Amino acid sequence: MKNNSKERTKLEEEHIKYLWGVLESGIVYQIVKITLKDSRQLKNRVVLDSQFLLLENTETIDADFIKQIKGENR
């Protein structure tokens, strides 16, 4: 059986605390925009339970490489 679950990265504590104050986009998830330390921006990304960033298929992102997370209003 093929596993279709996405990989995820646990966010740093400062980002988790910020997301506690952001309204959920759905049950136990938030849609966010992420700015990385190299200035790249990732839009419409999913964070589960205010602490786990879902990664795309071949993507790897270390939580310490995330500069900023902003909730996106839907």
ABEGO torsion letter per residue (X at the ends): XBBABBBBBBBBAAAAAAAAABBBABBGBBBBBBBBAAGBBBBGBBBBGGABBBBBAABBBBAAABABBBBBBX
